């Protein structure tokens, strides 16, 4: 009986072993069959191996400053910039592994233990998706289906793709790809955008608790959104910190300490209407569109034959200096906010019934508003939608909720209720500004501010807008006179009423310009004094001597593109110019007579670092070194005793204009500065062009309409409207010695034949007179 029992027991054991191996081999065969079926496409088409080896993700193009800072990006839906594994902090990698896949370093795409646990407990003790599977889902599978059968199909595809990814890439590459591909919400596509948008820093600078928050968001960035659900996101962050302690990446003491920290979100939205250098970025968008049109892409079969600015991950290296750009934007905002406040005071309905327009009839005002209505976005969109003109016009008189620009608000916006017609008038009350700063020796543009707020005022007054130059045009007349007649800045001309008769220089009628104060001193004054104080009668005499055509010839060689009529009136700045061209032209004075065309882009690379474009400087010799130095010496007088003197002195501190309008006053700049102020008729435009040896900067301020201006010249002149922006900007630049802005003098040419020292000039004249007298006394 014992033998029979033993035999039965032995047979039972072998039967168990037999069924174990049958089930085990069947399980393996079943899994193998599933994988084969998936690879054959029975569960849906899988991406080809070529795609696995080079996944096509949309990459935003980057705009990089000259000091290698990210100014912004061009993207449509995906604001993504890839980060290499070596640029990821160790704490982020550890946090990801501890939270998502602790056996990541050991498996080959599928975590068998995790899968069995998930199957046995039906997912109640955690899922089984490895980082590789999650990457496969992000790249190739997509959002999990709610249909159970489709979910199983998707899961199988993830397993197959995860194994393939593990064969094609290293563990480090998989981690980098996963963090780069994930959408963290709020335009934060990928880890670099996320760290910049939520914390204002690069990924390599993330702290442990910041990494934990971002890893926590990987589970569901919509749910764990720190801007909408800060408390819930913080709880998730603390759970992730607990995982770090559980797997001994940090101690329990460190975990408790980190859990007690606030979130400290430093939200930095990245979009096309906010951030640094918004106007410049929009100029760059037009530049790149033109470049892409002219430079076809050497595409492979099936690829686009043109570069896509929003998808191809181009790197655009610019000349903009991020620190100088920030200084420029701050200077514009600081001054314009206070200038606008004074403008509002002077243009109340009581003081100006046609506000914001000054001295206009009702018909003239109606014409301005009609033009604004027909050029508005509302009119265009409704017209395209097929609305009748009556429907469109009626819509302009219906009150609606809107967000408008407001200097007083911290966000520079306020919510209000206005009719669209009233909002048009409201926006026309705001003075606009433009500023560009350039290194004259290279043409590199260092700062570009096209307006006061791109989100609400998208017209770029640096390059799109053209306005009368006023007295800032006079240096070109003086340059022509010095070049042709070899005049010294110390030469004198009388300040008397001067007329150019009809028929001369293309004049139809006599041209008799008046000085801005309608007074004439009658005395002889040096060219240096006349330019410093914008004496029109002297400028009129100079253009009569050299002729308007010679002036036009010089300005054309200095980069001006608009047609300029060769008539005497151009001497007083009646022609339309823009800030971009003015800065380029003045740059020749500081660069010893050599014009260098302003440049904004130095290099373009594709996503792999291949150089697609490198700029070649465009230069032209326009003036001799002597003439250009004489011009610089002339314009030094503007800041030594002329309309720009307030950059130097510190008096009149109690004057209300200085306290309320001249932001940053006193400037008390002591270094050599050459410049020129400009004010056009009715104070419609205020200009200041300022130069030091290695930086030329132009500033313009005015209304959108020429009828929007200050009533008196005390506030409306270029020295009050534009010069303060230059003064603030330069003070900020000089406060940062790393920028290397010159405080030295302009280089004087050797063997200078044009005398700029007026004492020496007078002495020479005396000697010449004495010599002439001696010659007359001689009896030949």
KEBA-818792 format. One record per residue (C-alpha): residue number from 1; residue in one letter; x, y, z. Coordinates in steps of 0.001 Angstrom, whole numbers, plus 500000, padded with zeros to 6 digits. Each point is the difference from the previous one (the first is absolute). Example, Ala and Ser with C-alpha at 12.3 -4.5 7.8 and 13.67 -1.06 7.14 Angstrom:
% residues 2
1:a:512300:495500:507800
2:s:501370:503440:499340
END
This chain:
% residues 780
1:x:500000:500000:500000
2:x:502888:502296:500843
3:x:501543:499380:496556
4:x:496687:500739:498269
5:x:499579:503240:501960
6:x:503576:501029:499212
7:x:499473:499200:496350
8:x:496776:502106:499890
9:x:501781:502862:501775
10:x:502846:499806:497461
11:x:497571:499962:497101
12:x:498159:503041:501453
13:x:503261:501924:500357
14:x:501074:499257:496415
15:x:496501:500904:498824
16:x:500355:503365:501784
17:x:503442:500598:498453
18:x:498660:499020:496617
19:x:497091:502466:500184
20:x:502294:502712:501407
21:x:502285:499741:496978
22:x:497059:499756:497642
23:x:498485:503172:501470
24:x:503403:501739:500201
25:x:500932:499203:496400
26:x:496485:500811:498848
27:x:500209:503348:501823
28:x:503313:500775:498345
29:x:498650:498889:496643
30:x:496878:502118:500550
31:x:502069:503068:500879
32:x:502262:499338:497018
33:x:496947:499618:497785
34:x:498593:503278:501291
35:x:503278:501769:499280
36:x:500209:498435:496546
37:x:496393:500898:499289
38:x:500641:503568:501114
39:x:503112:500229:497841
40:x:497992:498617:497035
41:x:497497:502807:500529
42:x:497076:497884:501205
43:x:499427:502472:502854
44:x:500441:503048:497838
45:x:502863:501328:497927
46:x:503293:500585:501794
47:x:502479:502708:498990
48:x:502894:498808:497800
49:x:503473:499487:501459
50:x:501256:503148:498240
51:x:497432:502035:501906
52:x:500964:498352:503264
53:x:503616:500900:499409
54:x:499113:503619:499239
55:x:496646:500953:501531
56:x:498549:503119:498349
57:x:498957:502446:502681
58:x:499083:503619:499398
59:x:502740:502290:501306
60:x:499634:503730:500591
61:x:502595:502239:498391
62:x:502127:501837:502556
63:x:500993:503666:499989
64:x:503348:500417:501736
65:x:501576:503261:501147
66:x:503629:500995:499490
67:x:500631:499062:503654
68:x:498447:496562:499345
69:x:496706:500580:501797
70:x:496721:498681:498637
71:x:497973:503034:498881
72:x:497011:497983:498841
73:x:498756:497304:497651
74:x:497953:499582:496865
75:x:497452:497176:500279
76:x:496425:499135:499124
77:x:498718:497374:502427
78:x:503222:498529:501385
79:x:502268:502336:501974
80:x:502691:497325:500172
81:x:503781:500249:500160
82:x:501965:496809:500582
83:x:502442:499692:502906
84:x:502876:497519:499999
85:x:500264:497466:502814
86:x:503215:501581:501296
87:x:498113:503272:500475
88:x:497447:498376:502300
89:x:500684:500277:503753
90:x:500609:496761:501886
91:x:497183:500791:502417
92:x:497503:500105:497105
93:x:501130:496640:498594
94:x:499897:498371:503459
95:x:496560:501462:500661
96:x:498672:498679:496701
97:x:501324:496477:500638
98:x:498811:499912:503631
99:x:496518:501167:499085
100:x:499387:498286:496661
101:x:502256:496959:499535
102:x:502373:498961:502794
103:x:501299:496995:498020
104:x:500572:502100:496874
105:x:503737:499264:499941
106:x:499400:496220:500156
107:x:497172:499162:497573
108:x:499921:500001:496201
109:x:496826:501989:499518
110:x:497507:497908:501987
111:x:500076:499658:503776
112:x:498892:496366:500523
113:x:499575:500361:503774
114:x:497994:503188:499598
115:x:497835:498444:497285
116:x:499187:496912:502119
117:x:499255:502196:503025
118:x:497704:502230:497970
119:x:498212:496966:498505
120:x:499606:498218:503360
121:x:498729:503064:501874
122:x:498148:501440:496975
123:x:502097:503167:500136
124:x:499033:500896:503570
125:x:503637:499928:501151
126:x:501367:502080:497138
127:x:500297:499641:496262
128:x:502658:498175:498061
129:x:500893:502499:497265
130:x:503730:500482:499798
131:x:501587:503251:498877
132:x:500676:498320:496644
133:x:496332:499046:499651
134:x:498890:503500:500927
135:x:502364:501403:497363
136:x:498594:497569:497422
137:x:496491:501166:500870
138:x:500992:503675:499702
139:x:501792:499523:496690
140:x:497968:497393:498145
141:x:496866:498749:501770
142:x:498178:503061:501276
143:x:497346:500557:502648
144:x:498704:496882:501736
145:x:496669:498841:498569
146:x:496944:499508:502215
147:x:499093:496847:498078
148:x:501405:496992:501913
149:x:500872:498018:496864
150:x:501767:503005:498458
151:x:501778:500609:503303
152:x:501416:496458:499899
153:x:501105:500529:496404
154:x:501709:503245:500963
155:x:501720:498360:502947
156:x:501385:497229:497807
157:x:501275:502518:497485
158:x:501684:501908:502851
159:x:501779:496795:501118
160:x:501280:499304:496500
161:x:501078:503594:499394
162:x:501607:500294:503440
163:x:502238:497009:499242
164:x:500874:501434:496609
165:x:500848:503364:501575
166:x:502246:498269:502542
167:x:501865:498348:497121
168:x:500376:503278:498091
169:x:500934:502354:502829
170:x:501988:500107:503225
171:x:498235:500397:503327
172:x:501224:503587:500197
173:x:498616:500831:496555
174:x:496614:498522:500952
175:x:499804:502155:503143
176:x:500933:503127:498032
177:x:497491:499192:497243
178:x:497211:499382:502506
179:x:500564:503272:501871
180:x:500349:501900:496722
181:x:496778:498634:498513
182:x:497616:500464:502919
183:x:497458:502847:499951
184:x:500043:501717:503421
185:x:497157:502390:499102
186:x:499935:503796:499651
187:x:502101:499833:496804
188:x:502666:498075:501931
189:x:500835:497261:497505
190:x:502972:498049:501264
191:x:502132:500372:503098
192:x:501875:503109:498842
193:x:496848:501994:499344
194:x:498479:498711:503238
195:x:502943:501012:502173
196:x:500167:503443:498342
197:x:496247:500637:500141
198:x:499324:498748:503544
199:x:503289:500946:501676
200:x:501767:502448:497662
201:x:503149:497889:499713
202:x:501755:497408:497888
203:x:499482:496282:500868
204:x:503568:499627:501295
205:x:499197:502564:502723
206:x:496886:498251:501345
207:x:499911:499310:503720
208:x:498861:496656:501422
209:x:496527:501226:500976
210:x:499543:501645:496574
211:x:500963:496794:498222
212:x:497522:498138:502212
213:x:497172:502323:498974
214:x:500734:499579:496299
215:x:500292:496195:500308
216:x:496700:499974:501869
217:x:498417:501790:497049
218:x:500995:497118:497718
219:x:497059:497979:501266
220:x:497471:502597:498804
221:x:501126:503562:499256
222:x:496412:501220:499646
223:x:499090:498728:503442
224:x:503245:500968:501700
225:x:500144:503527:498614
226:x:501843:502281:502464
227:x:498285:503110:498628
228:x:496478:498615:500468
229:x:500341:497416:502765
230:x:503014:501019:502027
231:x:498970:498125:503151
232:x:499301:496746:498132
233:x:503266:500324:498046
234:x:501897:500574:503247
235:x:498504:496817:501495
236:x:501091:498073:496915
237:x:503474:501508:500281
238:x:500221:498820:503598
239:x:499000:496457:498976
240:x:502850:500027:497482
241:x:502388:501193:502729
242:x:498784:497032:502067
243:x:501012:497664:497167
244:x:503483:501511:500012
245:x:500340:499240:503703
246:x:498501:496514:499599
247:x:502713:499038:497532
248:x:502681:501797:502016
249:x:500848:502745:497524
250:x:499467:502408:502903
251:x:499676:499527:503750
252:x:496698:500191:501853
253:x:501226:503199:501644
254:x:500631:501539:496585
255:x:496574:498808:498826
256:x:498259:501683:502942
257:x:501974:503192:499486
258:x:499210:500141:496264
259:x:496321:499264:500587
260:x:499781:503092:502167
261:x:501147:502315:497232
262:x:497578:502192:498070
263:x:499605:499407:496274
264:x:501577:503365:499046
265:x:498672:500000:496460
266:x:501747:502660:497893
267:x:497661:500068:497032
268:x:501630:501235:496793
269:x:497561:499551:497125
270:x:501584:499314:496639
271:x:497873:501292:497183
272:x:500371:502318:497040
273:x:498512:503044:501740
274:x:501887:499947:503290
275:x:503561:499780:501226
276:x:503173:501775:498929
277:x:500497:501630:496573
278:x:496455:499367:498744
279:x:500178:502616:497225
280:x:503392:498720:498892
281:x:498691:496420:499943
282:x:497182:501043:497697
283:x:502485:501764:497714
284:x:502059:496805:500065
285:x:496948:497980:499001
286:x:499748:502080:496808
287:x:503759:499696:499437
288:x:499839:496205:500319
289:x:496991:499724:497709
290:x:501937:501835:497312
291:x:503133:497893:500607
292:x:498029:496738:499810
293:x:498440:501081:496701
294:x:503461:500566:498522
295:x:501714:496938:501497
296:x:498346:496656:499096
297:x:500638:497067:502259
298:x:502099:497087:498648
299:x:497217:497594:500947
300:x:500020:496214:499915
301:x:497223:498113:498246
302:x:496684:500577:501746
303:x:501229:503024:501975
304:x:499094:503661:499620
305:x:502012:501884:497387
306:x:499949:503159:502126
307:x:501069:500682:503554
308:x:497143:500478:502432
309:x:500696:502719:502549
310:x:497528:498483:502457
311:x:500824:496289:499727
312:x:503631:499525:498933
313:x:501825:501107:503144
314:x:502207:502599:498345
315:x:502458:501975:502129
316:x:500105:503699:499129
317:x:502992:501836:501447
318:x:499344:503737:500317
319:x:502018:503085:500894
320:x:497618:501055:502788
321:x:501616:500198:503439
322:x:497452:498750:502543
323:x:501197:502374:502751
324:x:500000:503050:497760
325:x:496604:498999:498616
326:x:498599:499785:503536
327:x:501530:503403:500804
328:x:498436:501496:496887
329:x:496535:498619:500749
330:x:500180:501178:503607
331:x:501109:503481:498902
332:x:497133:500305:497521
333:x:497422:498821:502570
334:x:501278:502204:502823
335:x:499938:503187:497960
336:x:496902:499365:497907
337:x:497836:499216:503024
338:x:500768:503425:501509
339:x:499860:501837:496690
340:x:496589:498468:499310
341:x:498717:501052:503424
342:x:500883:503628:499187
343:x:498420:499661:496560
344:x:496741:498836:501608
345:x:500067:502996:502361
346:x:500386:502415:497084
347:x:497382:498286:497843
348:x:496949:499733:502196
349:x:496707:500667:498245
350:x:499807:503340:501781
351:x:503419:501149:498788
352:x:499724:498444:496550
353:x:496443:499388:498707
354:x:501308:497938:497047
355:x:502304:497842:502152
356:x:502237:498231:499227
357:x:500258:501958:496736
358:x:501172:503595:500315
359:x:498690:502950:497985
360:x:497892:497920:497596
361:x:496541:500687:498639
362:x:497226:497447:500479
363:x:500273:499026:496326
364:x:503736:499369:500328
365:x:499418:497882:503114
366:x:497270:498023:498234
367:x:502357:499246:497109
368:x:502627:498636:502387
369:x:497458:497783:501765
370:x:498509:498786:496721
371:x:503427:498982:498753
372:x:500668:498194:503297
373:x:496710:498114:499797
374:x:500630:498775:496457
375:x:503547:498859:500759
376:x:499054:498197:503238
377:x:500105:496239:500526
378:x:496284:500016:500883
379:x:499098:501512:496623
380:x:502256:497570:498118
381:x:498720:496870:501771
382:x:496321:500955:499725
383:x:500454:500899:496345
384:x:501607:496598:499349
385:x:497081:498361:501839
386:x:497594:501584:497492
387:x:498404:502550:502338
388:x:498345:503046:498490
389:x:501493:503459:500538
390:x:497034:500972:502188
391:x:500516:496950:502236
392:x:503697:500781:500287
393:x:499431:503664:500847
394:x:497305:499124:502549
395:x:502438:497660:501741
396:x:502385:502927:500625
397:x:497390:501740:502172
398:x:499033:497042:502202
399:x:501626:499838:503430
400:x:502027:496883:500678
401:x:502317:498641:502674
402:x:503655:500349:499077
403:x:503491:500131:501437
404:x:501911:503152:499122
405:x:503484:501393:500622
406:x:500517:501996:503205
407:x:503309:501461:501227
408:x:498772:500121:503617
409:x:499395:496262:500348
410:x:502785:497636:501049
411:x:499054:497768:497076
412:x:499608:503035:497698
413:x:496420:498879:499303
414:x:496533:500667:501365
415:x:496563:498513:499372
416:x:497359:502464:498893
417:x:496826:500426:497945
418:x:500278:502176:496891
419:x:498616:500224:496515
420:x:502586:499017:497358
421:x:499814:503599:498728
422:x:500868:501353:503440
423:x:502856:497502:500310
424:x:501488:501297:496728
425:x:499950:503544:501351
426:x:501379:498793:503343
427:x:503008:498356:498362
428:x:500708:503104:497926
429:x:500567:501970:503218
430:x:503205:498048:500687
431:x:503353:501383:498911
432:x:502191:497471:498188
433:x:503761:499510:500135
434:x:502773:498310:498051
435:x:503642:499370:500817
436:x:502912:498219:498334
437:x:503587:499667:501202
438:x:502903:498907:497797
439:x:503746:499417:500145
440:x:501233:502244:497143
441:x:503195:498071:499221
442:x:498179:496720:499295
443:x:496411:501088:499349
444:x:498851:497594:502730
445:x:496632:501109:501361
446:x:500115:499611:503785
447:x:496486:501089:500964
448:x:496716:500440:498117
449:x:496817:501392:501578
450:x:497235:500619:497480
451:x:497323:501312:502361
452:x:498682:500214:503538
453:x:498243:496618:500191
454:x:499914:497436:497195
455:x:496880:498213:501220
456:x:497901:503140:499548
457:x:502026:502075:497503
458:x:501389:497706:497325
459:x:501190:502618:497531
460:x:503817:500018:500049
461:x:501123:503632:499958
462:x:503679:499055:499577
463:x:499702:498815:496418
464:x:496333:500107:498943
465:x:499318:503578:500997
466:x:501381:503036:498140
467:x:499765:503484:501488
468:x:501506:503413:499337
469:x:503548:500227:501351
470:x:499957:503645:501077
471:x:503392:501362:501039
472:x:501559:496530:500172
473:x:500299:500310:496211
474:x:502172:503157:500228
475:x:503313:498145:500579
476:x:499755:498640:496440
477:x:499834:503578:498679
478:x:502998:500979:502125
479:x:501872:496882:498839
480:x:499467:500966:496346
481:x:501212:503545:500705
482:x:503112:498886:501886
483:x:500751:497349:497376
484:x:499659:502332:497003
485:x:501175:503313:501450
486:x:502468:498681:502603
487:x:498308:502141:502647
488:x:501090:499873:503620
489:x:497412:499595:502796
490:x:501388:503355:501113
491:x:499013:501847:496803
492:x:497376:502681:500606
493:x:496824:501008:498183
494:x:497507:502737:500910
495:x:496714:499191:501739
496:x:497824:502156:497800
497:x:496887:499357:497945
498:x:501144:498110:496898
499:x:498063:499265:496844
500:x:500703:497778:497004
501:x:498344:501615:497032
502:x:497390:498343:497807
503:x:501377:497899:497177
504:x:503210:499103:501820
505:x:500608:496366:501053
506:x:496596:499023:498601
507:x:498065:502508:502130
508:x:496674:501069:498557
509:x:499764:502855:502516
510:x:502486:501845:502243
511:x:500977:497911:503053
512:x:500587:502063:503154
513:x:500181:497692:503065
514:x:499575:501465:503472
515:x:501685:499002:503230
516:x:497873:497971:502396
517:x:499641:502977:502377
518:x:499295:502407:497073
519:x:502987:502122:501095
520:x:503259:500925:498275
521:x:503000:501109:502032
522:x:501728:501675:497069
523:x:503406:498934:501241
524:x:502528:497677:498445
525:x:500007:496530:501547
526:x:502197:496961:499527
527:x:498681:496953:498196
528:x:500471:498083:503239
529:x:497777:502414:501921
530:x:497453:500143:497190
531:x:499605:496220:499841
532:x:499943:499656:503790
533:x:497111:502463:500174
534:x:498253:498975:496755
535:x:500231:503423:498376
536:x:498021:499667:496773
537:x:501405:503100:498277
538:x:503539:498612:500048
539:x:498859:496610:498671
540:x:498181:501806:497173
541:x:503205:501820:499034
542:x:501947:496730:499944
543:x:497585:498133:497725
544:x:499964:502993:497694
545:x:503804:499843:499783
546:x:500231:496269:499202
547:x:496617:499362:498386
548:x:497351:497433:501035
549:x:501250:497408:497481
550:x:503298:499550:501837
551:x:498119:499453:503263
552:x:497729:497420:498359
553:x:503059:498237:498567
554:x:501548:499661:503477
555:x:496850:498716:501716
556:x:499408:497446:497230
557:x:503526:498690:500572
558:x:499202:499856:503721
559:x:497206:497484:499481
560:x:496802:502046:499588
561:x:497595:498252:497629
562:x:497036:502391:499661
563:x:499978:502340:497054
564:x:501277:503408:501139
565:x:499250:503040:497855
566:x:503065:502259:499573
567:x:498360:503177:501302
568:x:501286:502406:502675
569:x:497245:499105:502506
570:x:501638:496636:500691
571:x:502601:501928:502035
572:x:497455:500348:502816
573:x:499035:496315:500036
574:x:496764:499986:498029
575:x:500741:496594:498465
576:x:498655:496758:501468
577:x:502572:497700:501619
578:x:499964:497125:502471
579:x:502096:499238:503074
580:x:501727:497046:498335
581:x:501385:502128:497157
582:x:500863:502935:502247
583:x:502104:497857:502321
584:x:501784:498384:497056
585:x:500767:503405:498491
586:x:501260:501551:503246
587:x:502158:496919:500471
588:x:502200:501218:497120
589:x:500883:503143:501969
590:x:501204:497883:502921
591:x:501765:497523:497685
592:x:502338:502483:498308
593:x:497768:500472:496971
594:x:499381:496325:499203
595:x:496341:499008:499758
596:x:499287:496471:501255
597:x:496517:498728:499270
598:x:498263:499016:503252
599:x:500012:496227:500495
600:x:497757:497980:502290
601:x:500726:496351:499083
602:x:503539:498620:499958
603:x:499365:496279:499464
604:x:497241:497429:499446
605:x:500419:496298:500802
606:x:497734:496999:499551
607:x:499081:497755:502929
608:x:503173:497950:499498
609:x:502288:503037:500165
610:x:500675:500233:496264
611:x:500631:503623:499034
612:x:497433:501148:497438
613:x:500814:503711:499923
614:x:502757:502375:501108
615:x:499768:503713:499407
616:x:502485:501998:497977
617:x:500377:503665:501094
618:x:498790:502625:497516
619:x:502175:503121:500221
620:x:500570:503178:498006
621:x:502494:502851:500352
622:x:497832:503117:500028
623:x:501992:502730:501776
624:x:503677:500516:500692
625:x:501355:499485:503499
626:x:500526:503748:500311
627:x:496449:500916:499038
628:x:498442:497351:502243
629:x:502121:501106:502964
630:x:499071:503653:499349
631:x:496334:498907:500066
632:x:500491:498156:503274
633:x:501647:503107:501430
634:x:497070:502106:498797
635:x:497489:497679:501666
636:x:501936:499956:503261
637:x:498891:503616:500257
638:x:496376:498833:500275
639:x:500729:498446:503402
640:x:502543:502631:501087
641:x:497890:503124:499602
642:x:497059:499217:497780
643:x:496648:498225:500163
644:x:501553:496845:501485
645:x:501819:501746:502859
646:x:497626:498572:502594
647:x:501913:496721:499642
648:x:502884:501798:501732
649:x:498717:502367:502658
650:x:498111:499512:503246
651:x:498281:503351:500434
652:x:496266:500759:499777
653:x:499262:497030:502253
654:x:496892:501769:501326
655:x:498619:500803:496551
656:x:496728:498064:499584
657:x:500905:498879:496472
658:x:503181:498390:501277
659:x:498254:498421:502975
660:x:496990:498676:498144
661:x:501211:499375:496458
662:x:503776:499681:499796
663:x:500160:496502:501392
664:x:503321:499153:501595
665:x:501122:503636:500173
666:x:502648:501088:500862
667:x:502058:497757:497731
668:x:503334:501745:500703
669:x:501823:498170:497208
670:x:503565:501301:499702
671:x:501409:497932:497131
672:x:500205:501273:496385
673:x:496565:499804:498353
674:x:499026:501122:496509
675:x:496333:500346:499182
676:x:497137:501938:498487
677:x:496482:500747:501151
678:x:497142:500432:497559
679:x:496497:501452:500244
680:x:497570:500220:497103
681:x:497253:502508:499297
682:x:497330:500227:502720
683:x:502129:497750:502240
684:x:498665:496938:498165
685:x:503332:498138:500146
686:x:502785:500032:502561
687:x:503407:498530:499118
688:x:503348:499457:501623
689:x:503016:498441:498329
690:x:502813:499275:502459
691:x:503499:498639:499369
692:x:502994:498803:501975
693:x:502946:498419:498132
694:x:498621:496441:499989
695:x:496239:500526:500246
696:x:497529:502025:497921
697:x:496414:500202:501210
698:x:496942:501654:498500
699:x:496737:500789:501814
700:x:496702:501268:498591
701:x:496821:500913:501910
702:x:496672:501175:498604
703:x:496340:499196:499551
704:x:498540:497568:497494
705:x:498428:503045:498342
706:x:501983:503203:499498
707:x:497089:501870:501609
708:x:500686:498174:503280
709:x:502688:502133:501637
710:x:500829:502405:502820
711:x:498818:503576:499594
712:x:503253:501694:500994
713:x:503645:499330:499221
714:x:500962:499771:503672
715:x:498538:496486:500046
716:x:499878:499291:496270
717:x:503651:500481:499048
718:x:502338:497091:499339
719:x:502044:500910:503087
720:x:496932:499323:502192
721:x:498320:497173:498084
722:x:502883:497875:498675
723:x:503284:500997:501680
724:x:498977:498689:503467
725:x:499679:496479:498582
726:x:503570:500217:498684
727:x:501232:501364:503326
728:x:498315:497238:502013
729:x:501223:497316:497610
730:x:503606:501156:500131
731:x:499980:500319:503792
732:x:498827:496402:500211
733:x:502648:498897:497503
734:x:502797:501779:501842
735:x:498859:498400:503256
736:x:500989:496628:498484
737:x:503713:500192:499183
738:x:499859:496568:498322
739:x:498212:501607:497053
740:x:503144:501936:499154
741:x:498264:503206:498896
742:x:502633:502627:499269
743:x:500600:502976:502276
744:x:502968:501187:497951
745:x:500246:502550:497216
746:x:499503:499487:496276
747:x:503167:499180:498064
748:x:501525:503050:498313
749:x:501715:499407:496642
750:x:503689:500722:499648
751:x:500986:503142:498052
752:x:496536:501538:500351
753:x:499758:502924:497556
754:x:496497:501137:501095
755:x:500475:502029:503183
756:x:497525:499084:502750
757:x:501708:501958:502809
758:x:498277:503384:499758
759:x:502688:501865:501965
760:x:502605:498735:497553
761:x:497655:500806:497109
762:x:499630:503631:501161
763:x:503754:500305:500468
764:x:500594:498688:496468
765:x:497472:502466:498623
766:x:501803:502880:501723
767:x:503289:498845:498530
768:x:498430:499775:496531
769:x:498621:503540:500316
770:x:503364:501326:501141
771:x:501706:498227:497075
772:x:497538:501536:497558
773:x:500647:503463:501469
774:x:503768:499482:499696
775:x:499640:498949:496367
776:x:497910:503093:499248
777:x:502720:502238:501518
778:x:502703:498516:497782
779:x:500875:502073:496918
780:x:500840:497630:497112
END
